Amino acid sequence: MLPNFAKTELWRTLSDNLATQLNTSIIIEKATYGKLSFFQELRNRQHDQPYAALQGIKYISVPIESATLIIGPWKTNEPHALPEELAEARQKLPDWKDHHEDLVCTAISQATVAATHAHHLNDALTRAKLLLEFNKAVGQSKTSEQALYNAVQFLATKFKAANVNITAHGKQARNFDTTQAGKEVEERVIQHVKTTKSTCTINNIHADFMLEGIKDKEKLAQCALGIPIMHDRELTGQAILTSEQPLPLENISEVLYELASYLNRLNEYEQAQTNAKTDTLTGLNNRAELAKLDLLLAQLSGQAQSITTMMLDADNFKNYNDSQGHQAGDKVLQNIASIIRKNVPEEALTCRYGGEEFLIALPNYLPQKAKDIAENIRQAVEQECPITISIGLITCMNSSASRETLVKEADEALYRAKHLGKNKVIARLMVDKTLGVIDG
């Protein structure tokens, strides 16, 4: 196998120049530099070992990495017993000089060092270009889902993969659905990657022992590659690629390493965004998210649809918190938040308003239906928690009232529920912001 440095243009140039100066040829594996002499062409045709030592002929052998470099031939002053045709060809060979060996070994050593540096430089440049292409394809992704999708498309196109399946941080993307046989192959490769946290390379899906027993696997692509996606030495996912030809593991690993870093940055950003709008104790939106209520009002008022705003407050919470401790109090608030989530529709806006107070906004619900939802929440808290809650709500039939007005009216209804003995739901109704408020 040709060493990597011998694949560089610099090595070819240096070797060709050296061969020209020496008036001979340089051979490494199947690569030839300089021009083969007629003598050597004859030997190549007539012998299985055309570079074996001969009386009157000189070759220099220089072992380099896993290969051997052959330089020559030259003719020496030694007597020989060559056949007539070779003997005639020998006369045209350059004369061997004793200083040739030191000259050749020094020149080859210098060329090897220079070509090795050139190979590393070319390799780094190739990787840099690859990662630049990848960053152009993925770098504009705003979410981890979008980044995974773009990464799948890039890998499939760049490396001519038949299929690509990436899972990371609990999210998945793939470019094509696969057959049952394809799914079974992926499952076994994934199991290997997860168990060993190492790459799984299959160069013959149809015959690999690891895939024994899978039906119709002969209809799949020839090769499969499974690569772990790691971050801080932790397995965060894996990529499975299939293709008709073996895939370049090193290049794909570089791309996936970059993807892992990018996904981690996206996850940190998404988590920061979530933390900025989420109450850490209850998991509900925090008060900063009330700006969404303004957007909701604008949308509903344009269609003359109703909105209901509820204010909920845990009864006697301070006494419970002081007597049972803050941990017990936090647990109660978490339970109330869980009950709210279970009892409101998906389109509802829910948030922890502050302390033991919660706010719910219901778009386009009739007053009675909104009151039923509030009553369901009140009853569930009474049954499942050691304390009760009071709820005040206001429904504006055309969403013409402002957020501040709705919160104020719901808060006054809540105050009345407290005044009437707590553990109650008090509802109010507003037909239009220009009209008064009546009991619901």
C-alpha positions as CSV (number, residue, x, y, z in Angstrom):
1,M,0.0,0.0,0.0
2,L,1.4,3.4,-1.0
3,P,2.2,5.5,2.1
4,N,0.2,8.7,2.4
5,F,3.2,11.0,1.9
6,A,3.9,9.3,-1.5
7,K,0.5,10.3,-2.7
8,T,1.4,14.0,-2.5
9,E,2.3,16.1,-5.5
10,L,5.5,17.3,-3.7
11,W,6.7,13.7,-3.3
12,R,6.2,13.1,-7.0
13,T,8.0,16.3,-8.0
14,L,11.0,15.6,-5.7
15,S,11.2,11.9,-6.7
16,D,11.0,12.7,-10.4
17,N,13.8,15.4,-10.0
18,L,16.0,13.0,-8.1
19,A,15.5,10.2,-10.6
20,T,16.4,12.6,-13.4
21,Q,19.6,13.7,-11.7
22,L,20.7,10.1,-11.1
23,N,19.6,9.0,-14.6
24,T,17.7,6.1,-13.2
25,S,14.3,5.3,-11.7
26,I,12.7,5.2,-8.3
27,I,10.0,2.7,-7.5
28,I,7.7,2.4,-4.5
29,E,4.9,-0.2,-4.6
30,K,3.4,0.3,-8.1
31,A,4.4,3.9,-8.5
32,T,7.4,4.8,-10.7
33,Y,9.3,8.1,-10.8
34,G,11.7,8.9,-13.6
35,K,12.0,6.8,-16.7
36,L,12.5,3.0,-16.6
37,S,15.6,2.0,-18.4
38,F,15.4,-0.6,-21.2
39,F,17.4,-2.9,-19.0
40,Q,14.7,-2.7,-16.3
41,E,11.9,-3.1,-18.7
42,L,13.5,-6.4,-19.9
43,R,13.9,-7.6,-16.3
44,N,10.3,-6.7,-15.6
45,R,9.1,-8.9,-18.5
46,Q,11.4,-11.8,-17.8
47,H,11.5,-12.2,-14.0
48,D,9.1,-12.5,-11.1
49,Q,11.5,-10.5,-8.9
50,P,12.9,-7.9,-11.3
51,Y,14.7,-5.9,-8.6
52,A,16.6,-8.8,-7.0
53,A,20.4,-8.3,-6.7
54,L,22.5,-9.3,-9.7
55,Q,26.3,-9.4,-10.3
56,G,27.3,-6.2,-12.1
57,I,24.1,-4.4,-11.2
58,K,23.4,-2.1,-8.3
59,Y,20.0,-1.3,-6.6
60,I,19.5,0.7,-3.4
61,S,16.6,-0.4,-1.1
62,V,15.3,2.1,1.4
63,P,12.5,0.9,3.8
64,I,10.0,3.7,4.4
65,E,7.0,3.1,6.7
66,S,5.3,0.0,5.4
67,A,6.8,0.1,2.0
68,T,10.3,-0.3,0.4
69,L,11.8,2.2,-2.0
70,I,13.9,0.8,-4.8
71,I,16.3,3.1,-6.6
72,G,18.3,1.9,-9.7
73,P,19.6,0.1,-11.6
74,W,23.3,1.2,-12.1
75,K,26.1,-0.9,-13.7
76,T,29.1,-1.7,-11.5
77,N,32.6,-2.9,-12.3
78,E,31.8,-6.4,-11.1
79,P,31.9,-9.2,-13.7
80,H,28.5,-10.5,-14.7
81,A,26.9,-13.5,-16.4
82,L,23.9,-11.8,-18.0
83,P,22.1,-13.1,-21.1
84,E,23.2,-11.3,-24.2
85,E,20.0,-9.1,-24.5
86,L,20.4,-8.0,-20.8
87,A,24.1,-7.5,-21.2
88,E,23.6,-5.2,-24.2
89,A,21.0,-3.2,-22.3
90,R,23.3,-3.1,-19.3
91,Q,25.9,-1.1,-21.2
92,K,23.5,1.9,-21.4
93,L,23.0,2.0,-17.7
94,P,24.6,4.9,-15.7
95,D,27.8,4.0,-13.7
96,W,27.6,3.3,-10.0
97,K,29.6,5.7,-7.8
98,D,30.3,5.0,-4.2
99,H,28.9,8.4,-3.1
100,H,25.5,7.6,-4.7
101,E,24.3,5.6,-1.7
102,D,24.8,8.5,0.8
103,L,23.4,11.0,-1.7
104,V,20.3,8.9,-2.4
105,C,19.6,8.1,1.3
106,T,19.9,11.7,2.3
107,A,17.8,13.0,-0.5
108,I,15.1,10.3,0.1
109,S,15.0,11.1,3.8
110,Q,14.6,14.9,3.1
111,A,12.0,14.2,0.5
112,T,10.1,12.0,2.9
113,V,10.0,14.6,5.7
114,A,9.0,17.3,3.2
115,A,6.2,15.2,1.7
116,T,5.0,14.0,5.1
117,H,4.6,17.7,6.1
118,A,2.8,18.4,2.8
119,H,0.5,15.5,3.4
120,H,-0.4,16.7,6.9
121,L,-0.9,20.2,5.5
122,N,-3.1,18.9,2.7
123,D,-5.0,16.8,5.1
124,A,-5.6,19.7,7.4
125,L,-6.7,21.9,4.5
126,T,-9.1,19.2,3.3
127,R,-10.6,18.8,6.7
128,A,-10.9,22.6,7.0
129,K,-12.7,22.8,3.7
130,L,-15.0,19.9,4.7
131,L,-15.9,21.6,8.0
132,L,-16.4,24.9,6.3
133,E,-18.9,23.2,3.9
134,F,-20.6,21.5,6.9
135,N,-20.9,24.8,8.8
136,K,-22.4,26.5,5.8
137,A,-25.0,23.7,5.6
138,V,-25.8,23.5,9.3
139,G,-24.6,26.8,10.9
140,Q,-27.8,28.7,10.2
141,S,-29.9,26.1,12.1
142,K,-32.0,27.7,14.8
143,T,-33.1,24.5,16.6
144,S,-31.4,21.2,17.3
145,E,-34.1,19.5,15.1
146,Q,-33.2,21.6,12.2
147,A,-29.5,21.1,12.7
148,L,-30.0,17.3,12.7
149,Y,-32.0,17.4,9.5
150,N,-29.4,19.6,7.8
151,A,-26.6,17.3,9.0
152,V,-28.4,14.3,7.6
153,Q,-28.8,16.0,4.2
154,F,-25.1,17.1,4.2
155,L,-23.8,13.6,5.0
156,A,-26.0,11.9,2.5
157,T,-25.0,14.3,-0.3
158,K,-21.3,14.8,0.5
159,F,-20.5,11.1,1.0
160,K,-23.1,9.6,-1.4
161,A,-24.7,7.6,1.4
162,A,-27.8,5.5,0.6
163,N,-29.4,6.4,4.0
164,V,-28.4,8.4,7.1
165,N,-30.0,8.2,10.5
166,I,-28.8,10.5,13.3
167,T,-30.1,10.4,16.9
168,A,-28.8,12.9,19.4
169,H,-30.1,14.3,22.7
170,G,-33.3,12.3,22.3
171,K,-34.0,13.7,18.9
172,Q,-33.8,12.0,15.5
173,A,-33.5,12.8,11.8
174,R,-33.1,10.6,8.7
175,N,-33.3,11.2,5.0
176,F,-35.3,8.1,4.0
177,D,-37.5,5.6,5.6
178,T,-36.1,2.1,5.5
179,T,-37.4,-1.5,5.3
180,Q,-37.9,-3.9,8.2
181,A,-34.6,-5.4,7.3
182,G,-33.0,-2.0,7.3
183,K,-34.4,-1.2,10.7
184,E,-33.1,-4.5,12.2
185,V,-29.6,-3.8,10.8
186,E,-29.7,-0.3,12.3
187,E,-30.9,-1.7,15.7
188,R,-27.9,-4.1,15.9
189,V,-25.4,-1.4,14.8
190,I,-26.9,1.0,17.4
191,Q,-26.7,-1.6,20.1
192,H,-23.1,-2.2,19.3
193,V,-22.3,1.5,19.3
194,K,-24.2,2.1,22.6
195,T,-22.5,-0.9,24.3
196,T,-19.0,-0.3,23.2
197,K,-19.1,3.5,22.7
198,S,-17.0,2.8,19.6
199,T,-17.4,2.7,15.8
200,C,-19.1,-0.2,14.1
201,T,-17.9,-0.8,10.5
202,I,-19.7,-3.4,8.3
203,N,-18.2,-3.8,4.8
204,N,-20.6,-6.6,3.8
205,I,-24.1,-6.4,5.2
206,H,-25.2,-9.5,3.3
207,A,-22.6,-11.7,5.0
208,D,-21.5,-10.1,8.3
209,F,-21.9,-12.5,11.2
210,M,-23.3,-9.7,13.4
211,L,-26.4,-9.5,11.2
212,E,-27.2,-13.2,11.0
213,G,-30.9,-14.0,11.0
214,I,-32.1,-10.8,9.4
215,K,-34.4,-11.6,6.4
216,D,-34.0,-9.8,3.1
217,K,-30.8,-8.1,4.1
218,E,-29.4,-8.9,0.6
219,K,-31.7,-6.2,-0.7
220,L,-29.9,-3.5,1.3
221,A,-26.9,-1.5,0.5
222,Q,-23.5,-3.2,0.8
223,C,-21.9,-1.3,3.7
224,A,-23.0,0.2,7.1
225,L,-21.2,2.5,9.4
226,G,-22.2,3.3,13.0
227,I,-20.4,6.2,14.8
228,P,-21.0,7.3,18.4
229,I,-21.7,11.0,19.0
230,M,-19.9,12.0,22.2
231,H,-19.7,15.1,24.3
232,D,-17.5,15.4,27.4
233,R,-16.9,11.7,27.1
234,E,-20.6,11.0,27.4
235,L,-22.6,9.2,24.6
236,T,-25.2,11.7,23.4
237,G,-26.3,9.8,20.3
238,Q,-25.2,7.9,17.2
239,A,-25.1,8.2,13.4
240,I,-25.9,5.2,11.2
241,L,-25.0,5.5,7.5
242,T,-25.4,2.9,4.7
243,S,-23.9,2.9,1.3
244,E,-22.8,0.8,-1.6
245,Q,-19.1,1.6,-1.0
246,P,-17.1,1.8,2.2
247,L,-17.5,5.3,3.7
248,P,-14.6,7.6,4.8
249,L,-14.7,7.1,8.6
250,E,-12.2,9.8,9.4
251,N,-14.0,12.5,7.5
252,I,-17.4,11.5,8.7
253,S,-16.1,11.4,12.3
254,E,-14.8,15.0,11.9
255,V,-18.2,16.1,10.7
256,L,-20.0,14.4,13.6
257,Y,-17.6,15.8,16.2
258,E,-18.4,19.3,14.8
259,L,-22.1,18.4,14.9
260,A,-21.9,17.3,18.6
261,S,-20.3,20.7,19.5
262,Y,-22.9,22.6,17.6
263,L,-25.8,20.6,19.1
264,N,-24.4,21.2,22.6
265,R,-24.3,25.0,21.9
266,L,-27.8,24.9,20.6
267,N,-29.1,22.9,23.6
268,E,-27.4,25.3,26.0
269,Y,-29.1,28.2,24.1
270,E,-32.5,26.5,24.0
271,Q,-32.2,25.7,27.7
272,A,-31.3,29.3,28.5
273,Q,-34.3,30.4,26.5
274,T,-36.5,27.9,28.3
275,N,-35.2,29.0,31.7
276,A,-35.8,32.6,30.8
277,K,-39.5,32.0,30.3
278,T,-40.2,29.0,32.6
279,D,-40.7,28.9,36.4
280,T,-38.1,26.5,37.6
281,L,-40.2,25.2,40.5
282,T,-43.5,24.4,38.7
283,G,-42.4,24.1,35.1
284,L,-45.1,26.6,34.1
285,N,-44.4,29.8,32.2
286,N,-43.2,32.6,34.4
287,R,-44.7,36.1,34.6
288,A,-42.5,37.4,31.8
289,E,-44.5,35.2,29.4
290,L,-47.6,37.3,30.0
291,A,-46.6,39.3,26.9
292,K,-48.1,36.4,25.0
293,L,-51.5,37.4,26.4
294,D,-51.3,40.6,24.5
295,L,-50.7,38.8,21.3
296,L,-53.5,36.4,22.1
297,L,-55.9,39.3,22.7
298,A,-54.9,41.0,19.5
299,Q,-55.7,37.8,17.6
300,L,-59.0,37.0,19.3
301,S,-60.3,40.6,19.2
302,G,-59.8,40.7,15.5
303,Q,-62.1,37.8,15.2
304,A,-64.5,38.9,17.9
305,Q,-63.8,35.8,19.9
306,S,-63.9,35.4,23.7
307,I,-61.1,35.2,26.2
308,T,-61.2,34.0,29.8
309,T,-58.6,35.0,32.3
310,M,-58.3,33.1,35.7
311,M,-56.4,34.0,38.8
312,L,-55.8,31.1,41.2
313,D,-54.4,31.4,44.7
314,A,-53.6,28.7,47.2
315,D,-55.6,29.1,50.4
316,N,-53.8,29.6,53.7
317,F,-50.5,28.8,52.0
318,K,-48.3,30.9,54.3
319,N,-49.6,29.1,57.3
320,Y,-49.0,25.7,55.7
321,N,-45.5,26.8,54.5
322,D,-44.6,28.0,58.0
323,S,-45.9,25.0,59.8
324,Q,-44.8,22.2,57.4
325,G,-41.6,23.8,55.9
326,H,-40.6,25.2,52.6
327,Q,-40.0,21.8,51.0
328,A,-43.6,20.8,51.7
329,G,-44.8,24.1,50.5
330,D,-42.9,23.7,47.2
331,K,-44.3,20.3,46.8
332,V,-47.9,21.7,47.0
333,L,-47.1,24.3,44.4
334,Q,-45.7,21.6,42.1
335,N,-48.8,19.5,42.6
336,I,-51.1,22.5,41.8
337,A,-49.1,23.2,38.7
338,S,-49.5,19.6,37.6
339,I,-53.2,19.6,38.2
340,I,-53.5,22.8,36.1
341,R,-51.6,21.2,33.2
342,K,-53.9,18.2,33.3
343,N,-57.1,20.1,33.3
344,V,-56.5,23.0,30.8
345,P,-56.6,22.6,27.0
346,E,-53.4,22.6,25.0
347,E,-54.0,26.1,23.6
348,A,-54.3,27.6,27.1
349,L,-51.6,30.0,28.4
350,T,-50.6,29.1,32.0
351,C,-48.1,30.7,34.3
352,R,-47.0,31.1,37.9
353,Y,-48.0,34.7,38.5
354,G,-46.0,35.0,41.8
355,G,-45.7,33.2,45.1
356,E,-48.7,30.9,45.4
357,E,-50.7,32.6,42.7
358,F,-51.3,31.3,39.1
359,L,-52.8,32.7,36.0
360,I,-54.6,30.9,33.2
361,A,-55.8,32.4,29.9
362,L,-58.4,30.4,27.8
363,P,-58.9,31.5,24.2
364,N,-62.4,31.2,22.6
365,Y,-64.3,29.5,25.5
366,L,-67.9,30.1,26.4
367,P,-68.2,31.4,30.0
368,Q,-69.8,28.2,31.4
369,K,-67.2,26.0,29.8
370,A,-64.4,28.2,31.2
371,K,-66.1,28.0,34.7
372,D,-66.3,24.2,34.4
373,I,-62.6,24.0,33.8
374,A,-61.9,26.2,36.8
375,E,-64.2,24.1,39.0
376,N,-62.4,20.9,37.8
377,I,-59.1,22.4,38.9
378,R,-60.5,23.5,42.3
379,Q,-62.0,20.0,43.0
380,A,-58.8,18.2,41.9
381,V,-56.7,20.4,44.3
382,E,-59.2,19.7,47.1
383,Q,-58.9,16.0,46.6
384,E,-55.2,15.7,45.9
385,C,-53.5,18.4,48.0
386,P,-53.4,19.2,51.7
387,I,-54.7,22.7,51.0
388,T,-57.4,24.2,48.8
389,I,-57.4,27.0,46.2
390,S,-59.7,29.9,45.3
391,I,-60.3,31.0,41.7
392,G,-61.5,34.2,40.2
393,L,-62.2,34.5,36.5
394,I,-63.4,37.0,33.9
395,T,-64.6,36.2,30.4
396,C,-64.6,39.0,27.8
397,M,-66.9,38.0,25.0
398,N,-65.1,39.9,22.2
399,S,-61.6,40.1,23.8
400,S,-61.7,43.9,23.6
401,A,-60.4,44.5,27.1
402,S,-56.7,45.0,27.8
403,R,-54.5,42.5,29.6
404,E,-54.3,44.8,32.6
405,T,-58.1,45.1,32.8
406,L,-58.6,41.3,32.6
407,V,-56.0,40.6,35.3
408,K,-57.6,43.3,37.5
409,E,-61.1,41.9,37.1
410,A,-60.0,38.3,37.7
411,D,-58.1,39.4,40.8
412,E,-61.2,41.1,42.2
413,A,-63.2,38.0,41.5
414,L,-60.5,36.0,43.4
415,Y,-60.6,38.4,46.3
416,R,-64.4,37.9,46.5
417,A,-63.9,34.1,46.5
418,K,-61.5,34.5,49.4
419,H,-64.0,36.8,51.2
420,L,-66.8,34.3,50.8
421,G,-64.9,31.5,52.6
422,K,-62.2,30.3,50.1
423,N,-62.1,27.1,48.1
424,K,-64.6,28.7,45.7
425,V,-64.8,29.7,42.0
426,I,-66.2,33.2,41.3
427,A,-66.9,34.1,37.6
428,R,-67.5,37.4,36.0
429,L,-68.6,38.4,32.5
430,M,-67.8,41.3,30.3
431,V,-69.6,41.6,26.9
432,D,-67.4,44.5,25.7
433,K,-64.8,46.8,27.4
434,T,-67.2,49.7,27.1
435,L,-69.9,47.9,29.1
436,G,-69.8,47.0,32.8
437,V,-68.9,43.7,34.4
438,I,-71.6,41.3,35.7
439,D,-71.4,38.1,37.7
440,G,-70.9,35.1,35.4
